[in-house]
């Protein structure tokens, strides 16, 4: 009886979760229900999937509105009608300038319901009806429509469950309209009675017009949408060629053609694995999925784009031979059943990483070459802090009060009524969808038109994007292609190009010679000593410490380390156990014999996703189909608990039947459970390790070129400052941008690195382009006057270039240059200079002598670049003691010391008692790393206070050869006053 129901996907309007809507309908005895969210179909497929659970027939449609004003409702008679509605809605979502008209278009297989008050003419088409709300009934009695009852239907809207839902709705509408709740117009909100009535109450309401109830029931009876959620067959593009048979022949041909590229002497194990994989790929209907990935990457190679293929598909020899991945599953003994098995319904996962500079072109290629393509959406939901801030504004709270509430810094008993309401409703709307965004990497390529499943919107990227997320896509059998971007590949590619330019006399670098890299002693040394700053995935403080503890110097060791660092292994406590067993073979005896037999390479410790599957299968007695539930649980954070718990009891029962001790079963299950949502497949880790080896090779042999590439790709784990520092540690000289020698990006000449103009935060792109265009066309600048004559520039922009000492080639002090620039450039709109036959001579003013100091330069750099080019210890008010350095710590194990350190980065974690503790990374006065631990009491008493130098006191400890300080006190050191704002500055450091 309900033709107009809203879930909370009627964004910032509805307040009911889709499943709750079904539960309410079931409780009220309804067997059919229409979901018609406002200009949105996000919830439709999930609503249809869940409806079976509540024994309700789903009807799907859309409530078309301009703002809050309802124009009409469209209901799908069948799947074709739903497709037509989606296509129509998408027109408005693709072009925000379009308004929904008063009259609905003629769409096949669609019912149209107009609200009573909006309909002015008496003639309605066969598929069109007039919706009568309870509040319209009195007016209907005196209307001409009372004699046309065959065209009238019940229009009891459902937007809220109860009074609290209505109050929430009003708050959401105020947020949407960016207005105070007290000023929210009635026209922008629904009616408090827009709730679901019981069948009896609904009949009583419309008792004078029983025809309306019959007409409504007839419409609902005529609507039938049907989607297959069994996932027996993928709904991705069925064939890459003209047929599935020719697809398989092409896949076979490409696979066997790749053998000679990958293997010198292919053995029987290789041929056997190929045959097995091809058979299952065909049987499961995944052939086109492989071929589409192959086509994308064939294009990437033709454009000389670097990429890394990873995910569970990296366990596949077919993927390796098609050059989708660079991971050899035979060499690494990758577990076939993790990649694919007969019980697996969804295709293996390929995550393809490209340089951030290349990904957009790859996306464009996919949309050009494959039809029925769309990006996947994500639901950006209300989070606590954002909710408090938005609701605080709606209630009119002052900013200071809102700040206190968001930071939870308030005594609860002092809060006024409005503040309490803000907190109550902010908790309530947490998790509500706020707006639709774009998934970081997901693209779907469907056999059917995208609008068969969903409407699409057009975000700034300019590609059609679904209104549902990846979870719903997988439910309906649409499996995404993951096209990701990362800066690591950009660094590698740029470094290779810089090396080629700067070392043209040498043979080109073969960055794909991974076999040689694995044996390279320089790379082994970098790994063992964790000297990997700037190198993909192995540069973070945690990874740096792990590499030291493990003394990693092999490919397999790095593959394991890449997975051990993940939260699953650490959470289970097995990271520490793995390190023990790796370093001290006698500890391997502690492993359960069955686990040691299953995982000899990792000493009986579960490290990879496939280890969990093996343990569940061989130790826990689960079938591969049941073990696949664990795989799904490990693959997604949204459903991991449900997936794990569904097989937990079976695991315990099987182990008990085998006679395993209860304590052992619990220990092993706890390890399995800790992997939920966190574990890497071994092939995935191996893919990361390949890229790490490429980075390590470049760092080992061309450290300065590699650091330049790292700077130009905006770094990695650390701030730009620390990659400049790393270059210095390798003998590089860092120069501030120069108008005659610098470019947009950083460049290297011999050992001198000139930072690029892009590092100057306030310098505009158009200024950079004009400067470079003029310099390229007509040569270098000879003086400030010469620059001003040739480049149209404002005083604000040229001041940046002068302050950073970009005109140092003139030999004139920059304070004098600033005065000169202010006198010669007027604060008016700049125009391009016109070419003249004779150059007019500038007026020259006699400038006062205004010397600038090295200390002033450091503060200019801090302001314009974000960091000083000198040693930050030189900026301290009181010189650092330098009594202890990082290199001295090994001599003071177990002793308490005080040391000065420049803060690099921090990481916090929450203890079992829900208290916050920190790990810190600092640089000593010579530029070497100091690692610290700050337990909760110390973290509370001595908090971090931003960038700067800290005096650290604590106990020096060692674990597996890795040294850190357990901090007991920490104070931030004061820096000198900014000399630019201090009169009569007399103290000038000798060097900076």
NORCORTA-V69145 format. One line per field, one symbol per residue. ss: DSSP state (2 for helix, 1 for strand, 0 for the rest). burial: b if it has 24 or more other C-alpha atoms within 12 Angstrom, else e. Layout:
BEGIN
ss: ???
burial: ???
END
This chain:
BEGIN
ss: 00001000000000000222222222200001111111000002222222222200111111111100111111110022222222222222220000000000000001111112220000000001111102222222200222202221110001000022222222222222200022200222000000000022222220222222222222222200000000000001000000022222222222222022220000022222222222222222002222222222222222000011110222202222200000000000000222200000000000111110002222222222200011111111100222222222220000222222220000022200222222222222200011111111111111000222000111000001110002222220000011111122222222222222220000000000022222202222222200000000000022222222220000222222222200222220022222222220222222002222220222000000222222222220000222222222222000022222222222222222200002222222222222000000022222222222222222222022222222220000000222222222200011100000000000111001110022200000222222222222220000022222220000222222222000022200022222222222000000000000000000000000000002222222222200000002222100000000022222220001111111111111110000011111111000001111110222222000000011111111111001111111111100100022200000000000
burial: bbbbbbbbbbbbbbbbbbbbbbbbbbebebbbbbbbbbbbbbbbbbbbbbbbebebbbbbbbbbbebbbbbbbbbbbbbbbbbbbbbbbbebbbeeeeebeebbbebbbbbbbbbbbebeeeebeebbbbbbbbebbeebeeeebbeebbbbbbbbbbbbbeeebbbbbbbbbbbbbbeebeeeeeebbbbbebbbbebeebbebbeebeebbebbbbbbbebbbbbebebebbbbbbbbeeeeeebbebbbebbbebbeebeeeeeeebeebbeebbebbbbbbbbbbbbbbbbbbebbeeeebbbbbbbbbbbbbbbbbbbbbbbbbbebbbbbbbbbbbbbbbbbbbbbbbbbbbbeebbbbbbeebebbbbbbbbeebebbbbbbbbbbbbbbeeebbeebbeeeeeeeeeeebbbbbbebbebbbebbbbbbbbebbbbbbbbbbbbbbbbbbbeeebbbbbbbbbbbbbbbbbbbbbbbbbbbbbbbbbbbbbeeeeeeeeebebbebeebbebebbbbbbbbbbbbbbbbbbbbbbbbbbbbbbbbbbbbbbbbbbbbbbbbbbbbbbbbbbbbbeeeeebeebbebbbebbebbbbbbbbbbbbbbbbbbbbbbbbebbbbbbbbbbbeeebbebbeebbeebbebbeeeeeeeeebeebbbbbbbbbbbbbbbbbbbbbbbbbbbbbbbbbbbbbbbbbbbbbbbbbbbbbbbbbbbbbbbebbbbbbbbbbbbbbbbbeeebbbbbbbbbeebeeebbebbbebeeeeebbebbbbbbbbbbbbbebbbbbbbbbbbbeeebbbbbbbbbbbebbeeeeeeeeeeeeeeeeeeeeeeeeeebbbbbbbbbbbebbebbbbbbbbbbeeebeeebbbeebeeeeeeebbbbbbbbbbeeeeeeeeeebbbbbbbbbbbbbbbbbbbbebbeeebbeebbbbbbbbbbbbeeebbbbbbbbbbbbeebebbbeeeeeeeeeeee
END
